[in-house]
Amino acid sequence: MYMKDPFELYIDSESKLTLHGLKQYYVKLEEKQKIMKLIELLDDLEFNQVIIFTKSQAYASKLNEIIQKEKFPSVACFRNMPDRLKIYNEFKEGKYRIMISTDLLGRGIDIEKINIVINYDMPPESDQYLHRVGRAGRFGTKGLAISFISSDKDTEVLNDVQARFEVKVEELPTTIDKSTYMNN
């Protein structure tokens, strides 16, 4: 299949990118507090679909087991899974409401129902952050991105994100007005 009237769009590397309709927050916590905070967020937030990013395939798999034990409809998807395309399609079709993944799904996917992205593990650089959080709030919808900050490196990446993309990522409030991240 060939494209009709293709064109290339170049964006100046100094341009400031913004994600309209996406609320972004961070929460500082120790590594051992992450699971409890994640479960609390999944209990408290209303969502259509959530994607949770981890730094490794092994942890995506382990976190999925933990979340399923808490009775959340989740699935893991990462590079070395033989049935990852089937799992991805089932998530896209709405069979699962929570996907735990590595950066495999950090870019190039468009799933309209994802309205929350959680960086369980902060990405190592700001470009990856932008790709990850850009999975929510697509197609003119609202979205929410929450990043767990548990190291000096995480703080560095967050600061770089705020400087490069001219965005203020605020500390996670006690309650979040659902109208800021859910479409009516």
CORBEL-V852694 format. One record per backbone hydrogen bond with DSSP energy under -0.5 kcal/mol. CO is the residue of the C=O (numbers start at 1). NH is the residue of the N-H. If there is no record, write none. Layout:
# CORBEL-V852694
co->CO nh->NH
co->CO nh->NH
This chain:
# CORBEL-V852694
co->8 nh->10
co->10 nh->12
co->12 nh->15
co->15 nh->17
co->18 nh->20
co->19 nh->22
co->21 nh->23
co->21 nh->143
co->23 nh->145
co->24 nh->170
co->25 nh->147
co->26 nh->172
co->27 nh->149
co->30 nh->33
co->30 nh->34
co->31 nh->34
co->33 nh->37
co->34 nh->38
co->35 nh->39
co->36 nh->40
co->37 nh->41
co->38 nh->42
co->39 nh->43
co->40 nh->44
co->41 nh->45
co->49 nh->115
co->49 nh->116
co->50 nh->99
co->51 nh->53
co->51 nh->118
co->52 nh->101
co->53 nh->120
co->53 nh->121
co->56 nh->60
co->57 nh->61
co->58 nh->62
co->59 nh->63
co->60 nh->64
co->61 nh->65
co->62 nh->66
co->63 nh->67
co->64 nh->68
co->65 nh->69
co->66 nh->70
co->67 nh->72
co->68 nh->71
co->72 nh->74
co->73 nh->97
co->73 nh->98
co->75 nh->100
co->77 nh->102
co->78 nh->81
co->80 nh->82
co->81 nh->84
co->83 nh->87
co->84 nh->88
co->85 nh->89
co->86 nh->90
co->87 nh->91
co->88 nh->92
co->89 nh->93
co->90 nh->95
co->90 nh->96
co->91 nh->94
co->97 nh->50
co->98 nh->75
co->99 nh->52
co->99 nh->101
co->100 nh->77
co->101 nh->54
co->102 nh->105
co->103 nh->106
co->110 nh->112
co->111 nh->114
co->113 nh->49
co->113 nh->115
co->114 nh->137
co->115 nh->144
co->116 nh->51
co->117 nh->119
co->117 nh->146
co->118 nh->53
co->118 nh->120
co->119 nh->148
co->125 nh->129
co->126 nh->130
co->127 nh->131
co->128 nh->132
co->129 nh->133
co->130 nh->134
co->132 nh->135
co->133 nh->136
co->138 nh->141
co->142 nh->137
co->143 nh->23
co->144 nh->117
co->145 nh->25
co->146 nh->119
co->147 nh->27
co->147 nh->149
co->148 nh->150
co->149 nh->29
co->151 nh->155
co->152 nh->156
co->153 nh->157
co->154 nh->158
co->155 nh->159
co->156 nh->160
co->157 nh->161
co->158 nh->162
co->159 nh->163
co->160 nh->164
co->161 nh->165
co->162 nh->167
co->167 nh->169
co->168 nh->170
co->170 nh->26
co->177 nh->180
co->178 nh->181
co->178 nh->182
